[in-house]
C-alpha cells in the first residue's frame, strides 16, 4: 500500500509535466478572447466574461476522468510512452489548426494510432518512437481501440450533458443577403485519466490484472490529461435539439467502436484497426451530416411578423431573471403589440419601473412574464435579437 500510494502521488505529479495540461489553459483563454471579440462585433456587448471557458474547463471533465480512471485502473490499461507522446502531439497540433472542432478522441487518439500503424507497416522511422515493444505485443491494437471507444463514448456523454453550457449567439448573412441568427457552441473539457506505464515499481495486485498483459509485469501509474473539444454552429433548430442529438450520435459511435474492438479477440491484428478507422470516419460523418442538415434547412432565428424573437439573453440581466428563453417570441410589451426592436423599446418606455411581456414559447403557447425594473439592474432588459437588416448588425435592446 505504501508503494502504491507513493507511485499514485508521482503519477498525479506527472500530469503537471504534461504539455496538454498547459495547452488546455491557452486554448480555453484564446477561445474566450475570440468569442468576446465576435460578440462585441455583432451585438456591441459581450454575453459572458473572457474567462468563461476556463471556468468550465475542469468540473465536468474531472468527474468524467474519475469515472474513466476507475474503469482504467480496474482493467489495467497500459500505454507505452510512445503512444502518450503521439497523442499529446496530435492534441496540440489539431487544437492549433482546428481549435475545439478537431479535439474529438476519434482524431486525437485515432489519427496518431493510424499513423503509427502505417509507419510500422511501411517501416518508416519516427524520432523518439520505438516500435519494438509495440510489435512484440499482439494485443496492443485491441487495447488502444478499446481505449479509443471508451473515450469516444465519454465525449458523447459530455456533449449530451454539458454541451449547452458554452452557447454563444452570433449573426450571419443568409444566401439572400439578410441577417439571420445562429448559435455557436464551443466546449472544452480537461479529462485526466489514470493509465499505467509498462515500467515501474508496481506489480500486479491480482492474477487477472492487467487484462491486457504487457512487458515484465512492472508498472508505474500516470494521470494522463486528455483535452476533448466540441464545436458546431446551429441555425436551423433550437440549440438543445441539435446538441443532444449530436451527443447521442457520438455515444452510439463509441458503443459500436467498442463492439468492433472487442471482436478483436478473434482477429487481434485486423478488427481493432478496422475499429479505429471506423471511429475516425464515423466521427467525421456525424459532423458532416450536421453541416449538411444545417445548410439545407430553413433558418430558425429570423425576424418574425408576430413579434420579436429572442436570440440571446445576457446572464444576470432582468431578462435572465424573468426566465426568458432562447427561441421565444415577445408578442407584446406592457400591453402593446411589438414587431421589432423599435416598437419594443417604445413599449418599455411606457413604464420604466415595470415590465410585462406576452411571450410565445417554442410550442407557440402564450405565457406572461412580469418584473419590476430597478435602477441597479443590468442596462435595460438584456436581450439580444436579430434585426431585419441586410448587414450583420444587432443591438442589445437592453
Secondary structure, DSSP 4 states (H G I P E B T S, - for coil): -HHHHHHHHHHHHHHTT-HHHHHHHHHHHHHHHHHHHHHHHHHSS-SS-TTHHHHTSSHHHHHHHHHHHHHHHHHT-B--HHHHHHHHHHHHHHHHHHGGGG-SHHHHTHHHHHHHHHHHHTT---TT---HHHHT-TTHHHHHHHHHHHHHHHHHHHHHHHTTTTEEEEEEE-TTS-EEEEEEEEEEEEEEEEEEEEEEEEE-SSTT-SSS--TTSEEEEEEEEEEEEEEEEE-SS-HHHHHHHHHHHHHHHHHHHHHHHHGGGTSTTTHHHHHHHHHHHHHHHHHHHHHHHHHHS--SB---SSSEE--EE-TTSHHHHTT--TT-EEEEETTEE--SHHHHHHHHHT-TTEEEEEEE-TTS-EEEEEEE--TTSSSS--EE---S-SSS---B--
